[in-house]
Amino acid sequence: DFIVGMIYFDSNMCVGKQGLKHPMELWKTEDVLSVMEQCAVSAALVYSGWSKDYAPRYGNERLMKELQKNDRLYGCYTILPNLYGDFFDPDEMVRDIKEKGFVATKMFPGSHKFTPDERTMGYYYSALEKENIPLLVDSSEIGFSYAEHILERHPDLKLLLLGVGWGEERKIFPLLREYQNLYLDFSLLQTNYVIERMLQNYGADRFVFGSGMPKMSLGAARSLIDYAQISQGDKQKIAGGNLARLCGLPIPKLQKMKNDDIAKGAAEGKPISAFVFDSHTHILEEGGHCGGGYAMPNGDLEHMDALFTRMGVDQYCVAPWLGIWTDSEAGNEVMLDMVHKKPEKAVGYVLIDPNYVDDIELEASKYHLDHKVPGIKMFYGRTHVRYNDPVFDPWWKIANGNSLFALLDYGSYPGYLQDVEELALRYPNVSFFLDHAGRDFNGAISNARY
């Protein structure tokens, strides 16, 4: 057991059953608590899987029993408009929340098939606003227009919007600027340097730690904050202080970490002590801050190499976003410049878009043979050319003759794995990497079987 210095209070965690669960996915309260101990998360605000997937009243009652298993879990009460007699009126709802000792509420307009506008939910928002009870909602369940609708009409209601995703920064920033009662977690908002930019623009008081457990990784969510380049005071606000304040709770007690030295170092924001080789990075050209419409602040080699050093990443393969997304030829030149600037750390991937490159053999020879670049990167999503298309044969022959390695995007098109298997048999000297292969249990298992 280790003592680590940051107190974490998770805003976005579920316990209980839901349909369509993979056999390997966690759901039991005891399992969730065990992972919390591994990651030194002191407390969690939990909602009921039964509430979301089946019925709010039933699920809230089931959640009561789960909360009795450990005092580090705090209840998040699922609400619903009482249009069919299947829920409570607002005053009855408030009484039930207080009787159960829950400290926040959550709604699922999409899953529960109601419109979260003033006509449908206004009385509920007003009741929560009056009682100073925060309301949580997943971005996927509500959308930004309805979130603004609520924020505009209920300026004292503390609305915590969960799961805002990478690529939605330009939509959420204006709302943060306009509405001081809007709060966010970072369970899906994991843009490069996003925490630093958020704090620079809006301060630290409206952001909370959220993992999305058990669907998502608790440790990965924590590391986004542990490695952020912000003050320890601001880290503590985001890690647990802000959520405790929102819910009217004292700061939870510091939790010991039941893990190894590597995890302890990461929790302290120190470089990982083991050797780390990142096989899959997309770095921007010098001075770049966005690509493909996505915000990628400080995404160039200078800033990314500094981040890798801070985290303890010893080497990394580079496939510039320019080459992935729009211009493979220009991207290859950017890649070559990166390899020359960081020869001990950066390893290059060559990209070739056959829709633009007339002589694939010449382009492959230039980088693999003349410049000794050992990696191949293919991305069907931006070329719509299958990886075993005959147009790539000259490239694969060079790869096989020089024992190169190839990174191929998992799930880009139906039959992807069969194509990779065919290529692996035809070109036995090529090492194949399947990127994004562990994005979910089904994907990980199907890829591992190949």
C-alpha positions in Angstrom: 0.0 0.0 0.0 1.2 3.5 -0.8 0.1 6.9 0.3 -0.3 9.3 -2.6 -1.0 13.0 -2.1 -4.1 13.8 -4.2 -7.6 13.1 -3.1 -9.8 11.9 -5.9 -13.6 12.0 -5.9 -15.1 10.4 -9.1 -18.2 12.2 -10.5 -19.1 9.6 -13.2 -19.4 6.0 -12.1 -22.1 3.3 -12.4 -22.9 0.2 -10.4 -25.6 -2.3 -11.1 -26.8 -4.3 -14.1 -27.5 -3.1 -17.6 -28.4 -5.1 -20.7 -25.8 -5.9 -23.4 -23.0 -6.3 -21.0 -19.9 -8.1 -22.2 -19.0 -11.1 -19.9 -15.7 -9.5 -18.9 -17.1 -6.1 -18.1 -17.2 -5.2 -14.4 -20.5 -4.3 -12.8 -20.5 -5.4 -9.2 -20.0 -2.8 -6.5 -17.3 -4.9 -4.9 -15.3 -5.0 -8.1 -15.6 -1.2 -8.6 -14.4 -0.6 -5.1 -11.4 -2.8 -5.8 -10.4 -0.8 -8.8 -10.8 2.4 -6.7 -8.3 1.0 -4.3 -5.9 0.2 -7.1 -6.1 3.7 -8.4 -6.3 5.5 -5.0 -9.7 7.1 -5.7 -11.1 8.1 -2.3 -14.8 8.4 -3.2 -17.3 8.1 -6.0 -20.7 9.6 -7.0 -22.5 6.6 -8.4 -25.7 6.2 -10.4 -27.7 3.0 -10.8 -27.4 0.9 -14.0 -30.8 -0.4 -13.2 -32.1 3.2 -13.2 -30.7 4.0 -16.6 -31.4 0.7 -18.3 -34.7 -0.2 -16.7 -36.6 2.2 -14.5 -35.5 5.2 -12.3 -37.6 4.4 -9.2 -36.7 0.8 -9.2 -33.0 1.6 -9.8 -32.8 4.2 -7.1 -34.1 1.7 -4.6 -31.6 -0.9 -5.7 -28.8 1.7 -5.5 -29.7 2.3 -1.8 -28.6 -1.3 -1.0 -25.3 -0.9 -3.0 -24.4 2.3 -1.1 -24.7 0.5 2.2 -21.7 -1.7 1.2 -19.2 1.1 1.6 -19.3 4.7 2.9 -17.0 5.9 0.1 -19.9 5.7 -2.4 -22.4 8.5 -2.6 -25.8 8.2 -4.4 -26.7 10.0 -7.6 -30.5 9.9 -7.9 -32.0 9.3 -11.4 -35.0 11.6 -12.2 -37.8 11.4 -14.7 -40.8 13.7 -15.5 -43.9 12.3 -13.9 -46.1 12.3 -17.0 -47.6 8.8 -16.7 -47.6 8.3 -12.9 -44.3 6.4 -13.1 -42.3 8.9 -11.1 -42.6 11.6 -8.4 -43.8 15.2 -8.7 -41.0 17.6 -8.0 -41.7 18.1 -4.3 -42.1 14.4 -3.7 -38.9 13.8 -5.6 -37.0 16.2 -3.3 -38.4 14.5 -0.2 -37.3 11.1 -1.6 -33.8 12.3 -2.4 -33.4 13.6 1.2 -34.8 10.5 2.8 -32.4 8.4 0.8 -29.5 10.6 1.6 -28.5 11.0 -2.1 -26.4 14.1 -2.9 -27.0 14.7 -6.6 -29.3 13.8 -9.5 -28.9 12.6 -13.0 -31.3 12.4 -16.0 -31.2 10.4 -19.2 -33.5 12.1 -21.7 -32.4 10.1 -24.6 -32.6 6.7 -23.0 -35.8 7.5 -21.2 -37.5 9.1 -24.2 -38.4 12.6 -23.0 -37.6 16.1 -24.1 -35.6 18.0 -21.4 -37.2 21.4 -22.2 -38.9 23.8 -19.8 -42.4 22.5 -20.6 -41.5 19.0 -19.6 -38.9 19.4 -16.9 -39.0 23.1 -15.8 -40.6 22.3 -12.4 -38.0 19.7 -11.7 -35.1 22.1 -12.5 -36.6 24.7 -10.3 -37.0 22.3 -7.4 -33.3 21.2 -7.7 -32.3 24.8 -8.1 -34.1 25.8 -4.9 -32.6 22.9 -2.9 -29.1 23.5 -4.4 -28.9 19.9 -5.6 -26.7 19.4 -8.7 -28.0 17.9 -11.9 -25.8 15.6 -13.9 -26.5 14.6 -17.5 -24.4 12.8 -20.2 -23.7 15.0 -23.2 -24.8 12.1 -25.5 -28.2 12.1 -23.7 -29.0 15.8 -24.1 -27.0 17.8 -26.7 -25.7 21.3 -26.3 -28.9 23.2 -27.4 -31.0 21.7 -24.6 -28.1 22.2 -22.1 -28.1 25.9 -23.0 -31.9 25.9 -22.7 -31.6 24.8 -19.1 -28.6 27.0 -18.2 -30.3 30.1 -19.5 -33.6 29.6 -17.6 -32.1 28.3 -14.4 -29.0 30.3 -13.6 -28.7 28.9 -10.1 -29.0 25.2 -11.1 -25.6 23.6 -11.1 -25.5 21.5 -14.3 -22.7 19.0 -14.6 -22.4 17.9 -18.2 -20.6 14.6 -18.5 -18.8 13.0 -21.4 -18.3 16.0 -23.7 -16.0 14.5 -26.3 -12.8 15.3 -28.1 -13.8 17.4 -31.1 -16.5 19.3 -29.3 -14.3 22.0 -27.7 -15.5 24.7 -30.0 -19.1 24.0 -29.1 -18.6 23.8 -25.3 -16.2 26.8 -24.9 -18.9 29.4 -25.6 -21.2 27.8 -23.1 -18.5 27.8 -20.4 -17.9 31.5 -21.2 -21.5 32.4 -21.0 -22.8 30.3 -18.1 -21.1 30.2 -14.7 -23.4 27.3 -13.6 -22.0 24.9 -16.1 -19.6 22.2 -14.9 -17.7 19.5 -16.9 -15.8 16.3 -16.4 -13.0 15.0 -18.5 -14.2 11.4 -19.0 -14.2 11.8 -22.8 -12.7 15.3 -23.1 -9.1 14.2 -23.4 -7.8 16.7 -26.0 -4.1 17.5 -25.8 -3.5 20.1 -23.1 -7.2 20.5 -22.6 -7.0 20.9 -18.9 -4.4 23.6 -19.2 -6.5 25.5 -21.8 -9.7 25.2 -19.8 -8.1 26.6 -16.7 -6.4 29.4 -18.6 -9.8 30.5 -19.9 -12.2 29.7 -17.2 -10.3 28.9 -13.9 -10.3 25.7 -12.0 -13.6 25.8 -10.1 -16.0 24.3 -12.7 -14.2 21.1 -13.7 -14.4 17.8 -11.9 -12.8 14.4 -12.2 -14.9 11.8 -13.9 -13.9 8.3 -15.2 -17.0 6.7 -16.8 -16.3 3.5 -14.8 -16.8 0.7 -15.4 -17.1 1.2 -19.2 -13.9 3.2 -19.2 -10.5 3.1 -17.4 -10.3 4.7 -13.9 -6.5 4.9 -14.0 -6.4 6.5 -17.4 -8.9 9.1 -16.4 -6.8 9.9 -13.3 -3.6 10.2 -15.3 -5.0 13.0 -17.4 -5.1 15.1 -14.2 -1.9 13.7 -12.6 0.2 14.8 -15.5 -1.5 18.1 -16.2 0.8 21.2 -16.0 -1.2 23.1 -13.4 -0.7 23.9 -9.8 -1.2 21.3 -7.1 -4.0 23.5 -5.7 -5.9 23.5 -9.0 -5.3 19.7 -9.4 -6.9 19.1 -6.0 -9.9 21.2 -6.9 -10.5 19.1 -10.1 -9.6 15.8 -8.5 -12.1 16.1 -5.7 -12.6 19.5 -4.2 -15.0 20.9 -6.7 -17.3 17.8 -6.6 -17.4 17.7 -2.9 -18.3 21.4 -2.8 -21.1 20.9 -5.4 -22.6 18.0 -3.4 -22.3 19.8 -0.1 -19.9 17.2 1.3 -16.6 17.3 3.2 -13.4 16.5 1.2 -13.1 12.7 1.3 -10.3 11.0 3.2 -7.0 10.3 1.4 -7.1 6.7 0.0 -4.1 4.4 0.0 -3.1 3.0 -3.3 -3.0 -0.8 -3.5 -0.7 -1.1 -6.5 3.0 -1.2 -7.6 5.8 1.3 -7.8 5.0 2.1 -11.4 1.4 3.1 -10.6 2.6 5.1 -7.6 5.0 7.1 -9.7 2.3 7.8 -12.3 -0.2 8.9 -9.6 2.4 11.4 -8.4 2.8 12.8 -11.9 6.4 11.4 -12.2 7.9 9.8 -15.3 7.0 6.1 -15.6 10.0 4.1 -14.3 9.6 1.2 -16.8 10.7 1.5 -20.5 7.9 2.8 -22.6 7.7 2.8 -26.4 4.6 4.4 -27.8 3.8 2.7 -31.1 1.1 5.1 -32.3 1.3 8.9 -32.2 0.0 11.5 -34.6 2.1 14.7 -34.1 1.4 18.0 -35.9 3.8 20.0 -38.1 5.9 22.6 -36.4 3.7 25.3 -34.8 0.5 23.2 -35.5 -2.5 23.5 -33.2 -5.3 21.7 -35.1 -5.9 19.2 -37.8 -8.8 17.6 -39.6 -11.1 20.1 -37.8 -10.0 18.8 -34.4 -8.4 21.1 -31.8 -4.9 19.8 -31.0 -3.2 22.6 -29.0 0.5 22.2 -28.5 0.4 19.2 -30.8 3.8 19.8 -32.5 7.0 17.9 -31.9 8.4 20.4 -29.4 5.5 20.2 -27.0 4.7 16.5 -27.5 8.3 15.5 -26.8 8.2 17.5 -23.6 5.0 15.7 -22.6 6.5 12.3 -23.4 9.6 13.2 -21.3 7.4 14.3 -18.4 5.4 11.0 -18.6 8.4 8.8 -19.1 7.8 7.8 -22.7 11.3 6.8 -24.0 10.6 6.3 -27.7 7.7 6.9 -30.0 6.6 6.2 -33.5 5.3 9.2 -35.5 2.7 9.4 -38.2 2.0 13.1 -38.7 -1.7 14.0 -38.7 -1.1 15.9 -42.0 -0.2 12.6 -43.6 -3.0 10.6 -42.0 -5.7 13.1 -42.8 -5.0 15.1 -46.0 -1.6 15.0 -47.7 0.5 11.8 -47.3 3.4 13.3 -49.3 3.7 16.4 -47.2 3.2 14.3 -44.1 6.1 12.1 -45.0 8.4 15.1 -45.2 7.1 16.3 -41.8 7.8 12.8 -40.4 11.3 12.8 -41.8 12.0 16.2 -40.1 10.8 14.9 -36.8 13.0 11.8 -37.0 16.0 14.0 -37.8 15.3 16.3 -34.9 14.8 13.5 -32.4 16.9 10.6 -33.8 17.2 8.8 -30.5 13.5 8.9 -29.7 11.3 9.3 -32.9 10.7 6.4 -35.2 8.9 7.1 -38.5 5.9 5.8 -40.3 5.5 6.3 -44.0 2.0 7.0 -45.4 1.1 6.7 -49.1 -2.3 7.7 -50.4 -2.7 6.0 -53.8 -5.4 8.4 -54.8 -2.7 11.1 -55.1 0.7 9.2 -55.4 1.2 7.9 -59.0 4.4 5.9 -58.3 4.0 4.0 -55.0 7.1 2.0 -55.4 9.2 5.2 -55.9 7.6 6.9 -52.8 8.2 3.8 -50.7 11.7 3.4 -51.9 12.6 7.0 -51.1 11.7 6.7 -47.4 12.2 3.0 -46.6 15.4 2.4 -48.6 17.0 5.8 -48.9 16.1 7.2 -45.5 15.8 3.9 -43.7 12.3 4.6 -42.2 11.1 1.3 -40.8 7.4 1.8 -40.3 4.3 1.6 -42.6 1.0 3.3 -41.7 -2.2 2.7 -43.6 -5.6 4.2 -42.8 -8.5 3.1 -44.9 -10.8 5.7 -43.3 -9.1 8.5 -45.4 -8.3 6.6 -48.6 -11.0 3.9 -49.0 -8.4 1.6 -50.5 -8.2 -1.8 -48.8 -4.9 -2.8 -47.4 -4.5 -5.8 -49.7 -5.4 -3.9 -52.8 -3.0 -4.7 -55.6 -2.0 -1.0 -55.9 -0.1 -1.5 -52.6 1.8 -4.7 -53.8 5.1 -2.8 -54.6 5.0 -1.3 -51.1 4.4 -4.6 -49.4 7.2 -6.3 -51.4 9.7 -3.6 -50.2 8.4 -4.1 -46.6 8.8 -7.8 -46.8 12.3 -7.6 -48.3 13.4 -5.3 -45.6 11.6 -6.7 -42.5 9.6 -3.5 -41.9 6.6 -3.2 -39.6 3.1 -1.9 -40.4 0.5 -0.2 -38.3 -3.0 -0.8 -39.6 -6.2 0.7 -38.4 -8.5 -1.7 -36.6 -12.0 -1.9 -37.8 -11.6 0.4 -40.8 -13.8 -1.7 -43.0 -15.6 -5.1 -43.0 -13.2 -7.9 -43.7 -10.3 -6.0 -42.3 -9.0 -8.8 -40.2 -9.2 -11.3 -43.1 -7.2 -8.9 -45.2 -4.6 -8.5 -42.6 -4.4 -12.3 -42.2 -3.9 -12.6 -46.0 -1.1 -10.0 -45.9 0.6 -11.7 -43.0 0.7 -15.0 -44.9 1.9 -13.4 -48.1 4.6 -11.3 -46.4 5.9 -13.2 -43.4 8.8 -10.9 -42.8 6.5 -7.9 -42.0 5.5 -7.3 -38.4 1.8 -6.2 -38.2 0.5 -4.0 -35.5 -3.3 -3.6 -35.1 -4.0 -0.1 -33.8 -7.0 0.6 -31.5 -7.2 -3.2 -31.1 -8.1 -2.9 -27.4 -10.8 -0.3 -27.7 -13.4 -2.7 -26.3 -13.6 -6.3 -25.2 -15.1 -7.7 -28.4 -12.4 -5.9 -30.5 -9.6 -7.1 -28.2 -10.7 -10.7 -28.2 -11.3 -10.9 -32.0 -7.9 -9.3 -32.7 -6.1 -11.5 -30.1 -7.5 -14.6 -31.8 -5.9 -13.6 -35.1 
